Amino acid sequence: MNPILAILKENNISDEQINAVFQALTENPLAAMATVGQLGLPQDKLQLLMTQVMQNPGLIKEAVEELGLDFAKVEAAKEKLQK
């Protein structure tokens, strides 16, 4: 299992909430960060999650694919932010 998804599941984040985070990520990465903040993860787990993402951004793609979402939408959202 993807380490990002594992951290979320270990902290009793529902599949519905996980899908919402990654759906937000495909539409607006900044909004996704706010959504992650609202999950109520303990600070140490939130920090671990962010460290995982920063050190290995490819984990996001893996998680999106594992959830069956469209990674091309993540890339399109990222391009919008860079403009």
Backbone hydrogen bonds in HBPLUS format (Angstrom, degrees):
<---DONOR---> <-ACCEPTOR-->    atom                        ^
c    i                          cat <-CA-CA->   ^        H-A-AA   ^      H-
h    n   atom  resd res      DA  || num        DHA   H-A  angle D-A-AA Bond
n    s   type  num  typ     dist DA aas  dist angle  dist       angle   num
A0006-ALA N   A0002-ASN O   2.85 MM   4  6.10 154.4  1.92 153.8 162.5     1
A0007-ILE N   A0003-PRO O   3.01 MM   4  6.15 159.8  2.05 144.3 147.8     2
A0008-LEU N   A0004-ILE O   3.17 MM   4  6.47 163.5  2.20 148.9 153.2     3
A0009-LYS N   A0005-LEU O   2.88 MM   4  6.09 164.7  1.90 154.5 158.8     4
A0010-GLU N   A0006-ALA O   2.83 MM   4  5.94 157.8  1.88 151.6 158.0     5
A0011-ASN N   A0008-LEU O   3.20 MM   3  5.33 137.3  2.39  98.0 109.5     6
A0013-ILE N   A0008-LEU O   3.04 MM   5  5.35 155.3  2.11 149.3 149.6     7
A0012-ASN N   A0009-LYS O   3.03 MM   3  5.11 147.9  2.14 117.2 114.3     8
A0018-ILE N   A0014-SER O   2.91 MM   4  6.24 159.6  1.95 154.8 161.0     9
A0019-ASN N   A0015-ASP O   2.86 MM   4  6.04 164.1  1.88 150.1 154.3    10
A0020-ALA N   A0016-GLU O   2.98 MM   4  6.19 148.0  2.08 139.1 148.4    11
A0021-VAL N   A0017-GLN O   2.97 MM   4  6.29 152.8  2.04 148.6 154.9    12
A0022-PHE N   A0018-ILE O   3.08 MM   4  6.41 168.0  2.10 156.4 158.4    13
A0023-GLN N   A0019-ASN O   2.76 MM   4  5.85 145.2  1.88 145.4 156.2    14
A0024-ALA N   A0020-ALA O   2.87 MM   4  6.00 158.0  1.92 144.4 150.3    15
A0025-LEU N   A0021-VAL O   2.89 MM   4  6.16 146.3  2.00 141.0 151.4    16
A0026-THR N   A0022-PHE O   3.07 MM   4  6.30 142.6  2.22 136.0 144.1    17
A0026-THR N   A0023-GLN O   3.13 MM   3  5.18 123.1  2.47  94.0 107.9    18
A0027-GLU N   A0023-GLN O   3.24 MM   4  6.55 131.6  2.49 137.9 150.4    19
A0027-GLU N   A0024-ALA O   3.05 MM   3  5.10 134.3  2.27  96.8 109.8    20
A0028-ASN N   A0024-ALA O   2.64 MM   4  5.66 172.9  1.65 166.0 168.2    21
A0031-ALA N   A0028-ASN O   2.99 MM   3  5.37 119.3  2.37 109.7 124.4    22
A0032-ALA N   A0028-ASN O   3.04 MM   4  6.39 147.7  2.15 150.6 160.6    23
A0033-MET N   A0029-PRO O   3.22 MM   4  6.56 144.4  2.35 142.5 149.7    24
A0035-THR N   A0031-ALA O   2.95 MM   4  6.27 154.2  2.02 148.9 156.7    25
A0036-VAL N   A0032-ALA O   2.87 MM   4  6.16 157.1  1.92 152.3 157.6    26
A0037-GLY N   A0033-MET O   3.05 MM   4  6.29 154.5  2.12 142.7 149.5    27
A0038-GLN N   A0034-ALA O   3.12 MM   4  6.42 130.4  2.38 139.2 151.8    28
A0038-GLN N   A0035-THR O   3.06 MM   3  5.13 135.1  2.27  97.6 110.1    29
A0039-LEU N   A0036-VAL O   3.13 MM   3  5.38 164.3  2.16 110.5 115.2    30
A0045-LYS N   A0042-PRO O   3.00 MM   3  5.37 121.6  2.35 108.6 123.0    31
A0046-LEU N   A0042-PRO O   2.92 MM   4  6.16 158.5  1.97 159.4 166.6    32
A0047-GLN N   A0043-GLN O   2.90 MM   4  6.05 159.3  1.94 149.0 154.4    33
A0048-LEU N   A0044-ASP O   2.99 MM   4  6.15 152.9  2.07 137.2 144.8    34
A0049-LEU N   A0045-LYS O   2.86 MM   4  6.06 157.8  1.91 146.3 152.2    35
A0050-MET N   A0046-LEU O   2.96 MM   4  6.22 163.2  1.99 150.7 154.7    36
A0051-THR N   A0047-GLN O   2.87 MM   4  6.05 154.2  1.94 147.6 155.3    37
A0052-GLN N   A0048-LEU O   2.93 MM   4  6.16 157.5  1.98 148.9 154.6    38
A0053-VAL N   A0049-LEU O   3.08 MM   4  6.38 160.3  2.12 150.1 154.8    39
A0054-MET N   A0050-MET O   2.89 MM   4  6.09 162.2  1.92 150.7 155.7    40
A0055-GLN N   A0051-THR O   2.90 MM   4  5.98 163.9  1.92 153.2 157.3    41
A0056-ASN N   A0052-GLN O   2.97 MM   4  5.94 144.4  2.09 143.0 152.3    42
A0059-LEU N   A0056-ASN O   2.93 MM   3  5.85 169.4  1.94 129.2 132.5    43
A0060-ILE N   A0057-PRO O   3.04 MM   3  5.73 150.8  2.12 116.4 123.2    44
A0062-GLU N   A0058-GLY O   3.06 MM   4  6.42 162.3  2.09 151.5 156.2    45
A0063-ALA N   A0059-LEU O   2.88 MM   4  6.05 159.8  1.92 146.2 151.4    46
A0064-VAL N   A0060-ILE O   2.86 MM   4  6.08 163.1  1.89 155.8 160.5    47
A0065-GLU N   A0061-LYS O   2.92 MM   4  6.13 162.5  1.95 152.9 157.6    48
A0066-GLU N   A0062-GLU O   2.81 MM   4  5.99 154.9  1.87 147.0 154.9    49
A0067-LEU N   A0063-ALA O   2.93 MM   4  6.13 143.7  2.06 144.8 153.9    50
A0069-LEU N   A0064-VAL O   2.92 MM   5  5.27 163.3  1.94 159.8 154.8    51
A0068-GLY N   A0065-GLU O   2.97 MM   3  4.90 148.8  2.06  98.0 108.0    52
A0073-LYS N   A0070-ASP O   3.18 MM   3  5.74 143.9  2.31 110.5 118.6    53
A0074-VAL N   A0071-PHE O   2.90 MM   3  5.06 124.7  2.21 101.3 116.1    54
A0075-GLU N   A0071-PHE O   3.10 MM   4  6.52 157.6  2.15 155.3 160.8    55
A0076-ALA N   A0072-ALA O   2.93 MM   4  6.19 154.9  1.99 145.0 152.1    56
A0077-ALA N   A0073-LYS O   2.95 MM   4  6.11 156.5  2.00 143.8 149.8    57
A0078-LYS N   A0074-VAL O   2.94 MM   4  6.18 154.0  2.01 147.8 155.3    58
A0079-GLU N   A0075-GLU O   2.97 MM   4  6.25 154.0  2.04 148.1 154.6    59
A0080-LYS N   A0076-ALA O   3.09 MM   4  6.38 151.8  2.17 145.2 152.2    60
A0081-LEU N   A0077-ALA O   3.18 MM   4  6.50 151.8  2.26 145.2 152.0    61
A0082-GLN N   A0078-LYS O   3.17 MM   4  6.46 142.0  2.32 142.9 153.1    62
A0082-GLN N   A0079-GLU O   3.16 MM   3  5.12 124.3  2.49  93.0 107.1    63
A0083-LYS N   A0080-LYS O   3.30 MM   3  5.46 153.9  2.37 101.8 109.3    64
